[in-house]
Amino acid sequence: MKNLILKLQIWKDTRGQDLIEYALMAGFVAVAAGAIMPNVATSISTIFSKIQSVMSGAANTGS
């Protein structure tokens, strides 16, 4: 019974949901802007490359 209650509490927990939704929305806006304005596409690509390198560097130092 305790295990069932724990599972139900996990399903109700939505604290990280907003952050993920905002990140997805920002990604969609960036892709749309790149499609509409080709000059912006290179800037967006550069930004995502920098983010990817920072994230992989953080993952490597964390483990």
N, C-alpha and C positions, 0 to 999 in steps of 0.2 A: 504494500500500500504506500509506503514511504517513497519507493522508487517511482510510482505513478505520479505522486504529488510533485516530485522533483522534475519529472519530465514535463508536466503541465506548466510549472513555473518557468522552465526554459523556453517553452513556446510563447509565453506571454511577454518575455523580455524583449523589448524593441529599442533598447538604448542606442545601439550602433546603426540602426536602420536609417536614420536621418542623414548621417554622414555619408553612407554609401549612396543614398539617393542624390545628394548634392554632388558627389563626385561623378556619378553617372551623367547627371544633367550637364555639368561643366564639360565633360567629354563630348556629349552630343552637340553642345553649342560650338565647341572647337571644331568638330568635324564638319558641321554645317557651314561655319564661317570659312573653313578651308575650301569647301566645295564652291561656295558663292564667290569668294575672293581669292583667286589663285596666288596673288602676291602674299597673302597672309599664311598660306599653306606652309611655306618654308619656315616662317617664324614659329608656327605651331609645332612643326616637326622638331625644330631645335629645342623648344621648351620641353616637349615630351622626352626627347633624348636626354636632356639634363636631369629631368625627374627620374628617368629610368636608371641613370648612372648613380644618382644619389641613393635611390632605393636599394640597388644591388650592393652598393658600398655599405649601407647600413645593415643589410642582411649578412654580409660577410663578416663584419665586425661583431655582430650580435651572436654569432655561433662559435 
